[in-house]
Amino acid sequence: MKITPKQQYSLIGKRVYVAGHTGMVGSAIIKALKNIDCSILTESSSNLDLKDNKKVDIWFRDNQPDTVFLAAAKVGGILANNDYPVDFLQDNLAIQNSVISASYKHKVKKFMFLGSSCIYPRGAHQPLKESSLLTGALEPTNEAYAIAKITGIKLCQFYRKQYAVDYISVMPTNLYGPGDNFHPKNSHVVAALISKFHDAINKGKKKIILWGTGSPLREFMHVDDLVDGLIFLMQNYSDNEHINIGTGIEISIKDLAELIKEISGWKGQINFDSSYPDGMPRKVMDINKINNLGWKAKKELKQGLKEAYNWYESN
């Protein structure tokens, strides 16, 4: 798809609201925006509950953002998604609905909704193309979260159709980096592995147990690469269809664990517990669409993991 001058959108001089600014993605967006001459707007969750329609409406009225990155969401790993589906569906729907409707009411010029690669059907052809959305059943372990994110994509599409507004949706692959959630039960795989190996070194453990079989194939992208792509898309992409963002490179969970083990310097034994779910057997994004627009991820996995491990160690 060719970008026309009309579709190009400059962030310079804009009032840019980052919803979810304390999370891994949101804080990385803030860091990147500091290099652009724009006004950055944030609000703490203690002051503004994004699930509260009325409070969100008042905040938008008072602050008048003209650009919004919706990076706020209730997120977690396989176990958390599996155990708390009501929370993942209700909370994410509430956040999306209130922020998107307030953005329209208060005339936001450009809006970006951040989804997740889990929106695609479990049995979808790999790599996952944007056109695979809603072509089959979802992975049961994160179905609630996926349904919320699909609803967000559709809501942005319907706002475009009904009101001709510039709302876009971006689907990142699995992410890692500074500011990740390292909770032992609720974290995603890279953060979980980093904290496990670090803990094993500190406690002198000889072996650790990892969930699943280690066989699933996944793609991982450093959050700084993601944000570079998000800024690029905010300025250069305007289309009804959502767009994937990733590296296009996959690795098994077993090989990922061995890589982080090597980075950590731990010398013990890794065992896998297959009584825990694996999730989708393979999940890698088709990134032809974003590559054809002129953007590619830059950070090599091993280097990115080293940075993430070092950040965790110092924090």
Protein Blocks (a to p, Z undefined) as FASTA:
>chain_A
ZZdfklpccfehpacddehilbmklmmmmmmmmmpccddddddfklmcfklmklmmmmmm
mnopabdcdfbccdddfklmmmmmmlmmmmmmmmmmmmmmmmmmnopabdcddddfklpc
fklccdddfklgopaccdfklmmmmmmmmmmmmmmmmmmmmnopacddddddddedehia
fbfklpcfklmmmmmmmmmmmnopabdcdehjhlaccddddfklmmmmmmmmmmmgccfb
dcdddehpacdfklmmmmmmmmnopabdcdddfkbcebjfbdcddfklmmmnopacfbdf
klmmmmmmmmmmmZZ
